[in-house]
Amino acid sequence: MKLFIVITLLAVSLALASAVPTVAVDGAINPVSARFIMRNLERAEAEGAPCFIILLDTPGGLMTSTEDLTRAIMSAEIPVVVYVYPRGGRAASAGVFIAYSAHIAAMTPGTRIGAAHPVSMMGAENSDSANTMMDKVANDAVANVRAMALERGRNPDWPERAIRDSESITADDALSLGVIDLIAEDVEDLLEKLDGLSYGPAKRDTLRLSAPFIDKRRMTSAEEFLFTLLNPNIAYLLMMLGIVGIYLELQNPGGIFPGVVGTISILLALYAFQILPVNYVGVALLILAVGLFILEANTPTFGLLTTGGVVSMLAGSFLLTSGNPSLFTISWSVILPTVAAAAIISIIVIYKAIQATLTKPATGMEGMVGLRGVVAKKSRPELKNWFIEVRGELWSAVGEELPPGTEVIVEAVENGKLRVREA
């Protein structure tokens, strides 16, 4: 009987407990991370969850992905909580918009929010038209976040300073300025403070949580793979691996493995580069570098084309993400060793190709030239032809006949016969 009562009480307590779906984003906001959040938000809505928590630590992201995500949060059927976490984390750039779109915004001590000035993805242009375009983008961003601030009952003025002046503030300052709703020490403290919290413009809505616990949702393996792929350093390494693989396949047709690996790597890199902001002049220079290496292997210029290929590859690698914010820039610590490795591989292949053209044939009739042999004894003295034995084989010889047993050296091949001289 006691066991039955215990089981019943446990079942009742579990039924009354509130599972709070939670996702964590540590990195850039891109199509993969945005879709991951939106997918789990839709699932939480379908499950009738009391709220949905986003643990956010981001340096920024793509504007299109950020806009898709903020629209989904603004139209959510359940309260969305954005919590800047852990200590040392930040909600920079795109993170400001995501925090402002949430029904409840929270931060942990030691975090920061701000620096939301839009950055051109088209390179470092200072023309009047480029500056005008950036002003338009900034004005639109200010209007967007101001509308969200009024909708959520937060400070509508501070985001303009974050966008126009790249201002960044601490958690304490954010709370005092009305940028966020609360500060929580950790996730458990956050759940305690969320229960009974009133939010919105006039604090009309109140969040109720009954024995809440975190139900953390993680990315699928496919999402984790694609999220990693959108790292510009990873995409660049795949591009370079693909270029080297295709180059090796062209230099050694039939190898198959380099061609397969190269093709797959190129396709994965192209997937990333169609999303990431890249300069296609850089891509063209990388392709030109491969062309110069191939030309060097087939028409040796004693390193001139190789030097041009290395310079083209280095310039292409630099221009590929030149002018982008640091979040979308390829690191020099990745570029330099990668270009060096690709150049070394290319030089080795070129050297082998040139060496092959300068080395005399080792097989066939032409491969006989320079070999030593011995004049063979005729099986019948009346035969006009005379023979020499080379590598255990009998060959017809031309020229002045030499006595049997004489050591000779092959000088040339004439109509299937060997011209020799005495060694």
C-alpha positions, 0 to 999 in steps of 0.5 A: 500500500505504501509503495502504491502511494509513493508511486502515485505521488511520484507520478503526480509530481512528474505530471505537475513538473514543467519541462522547459525546452532549452537550446544553446547557441555558441557561435555565429548566427547562420542558416544552420543555427537559426534553423536549429533554434526555429525547429525546436521553437516550433516543437516546443509550441506543439508540445505546449511548453510553458516557455522556450529558453535560448542560451546565447553566446554569439559574436554576431552572424548573417543579417538574413538568418538573424531576421528569419530568427527574430521574426519567428521569435516575435510571432512565437505562441509561447514566451521565448527567453534569451539568456546570455550565458555563460560568464564571459559570453556575449550577445554581440551584433546579431545577438542584440536583435535576438535578445530584443526580440525575446519576450524576456531577456536575461544575462549572467554576470560577466557577460556583455551585449552590444556592438551591433553596427552593420558591417559591409560584406562587399569589401572595404569600400569608402565610396559615397554610394557604399557609405549611403548604402551602409547608412540605409542599412543602419537606419533600417536596423535601428527601426527594426530593433526599436519596433521590437523594443516597443513591442517588448517594453524595453529601452528603445533608445539604447539599441541605436547607440549599439548600432551607430556607435558600436556601444557595448555594455555589461549585464549590470548596465543592461539591467539598469538601462532597461535593455534586459529584464533580469540577471541570473547567476546560472540556469537554475537561478534563471528558472527560479526568477522566471516563475511568477515574472511579469513581462511585456510593455505593461507587465500584463503577462506573467510566466508560471512554472511548476517545478521546472526543469531544463529539457536541453535540445541538441543539434542533430549530427547533420546540423553539427556537420553543416554548422562546422562547415560554415566556419570560413576557415573550414570552408577554405581548407576544404576548397584548398584540399579540393583544388589540390585533389583535382590538380593531382588527378589531372597530373596523374589521370586514373588515380581516382582517389585524389579526384573523388576527394577533391570533387567532394571537398570542392562541392562542400566548400561551394555549399559554404561559400554560397552562404558565407560572404566571399569575393569571387575574384579570390576564387578566380585567383585560386583557380588561376594558380592551379592553371599556372601549376599545370602549365609549369608541369607541361611546359617547364619555365624553370620556376617562373609559372610556379612563382606566379602560381604561389603568388596567385594562390596567396592573393586569392586566399587573402581576397577571398574574405577581405573586407569581411568582419572578423567573424567571416574572415579566414585566419592568416594562421590558416592561410599561410601554412595551407598555401605553403603546403599546397605550393610544396605539393605542386612543386614536388609534382612539377619536379617529378613531371619534369624529371620524367620528361628528361629521363630516358625510357626504361622500357620498349625499344628506346629503353635499349640504348646505353645497355651492355650486351655480348655478341652471341655465337651464330647457330649456323655460320652461313647466316648473314645476320649476327646477334647480340644478347642483351638482358637475356634476349637475342637481338639482331645487330647492324654494323660491322660484325664483331667476334662472338663473346665481345662486350658491346654497348647499344648506341641506337635502335634502327628498324628493330635492330640494334646498332652497337659498338665495342665496349 
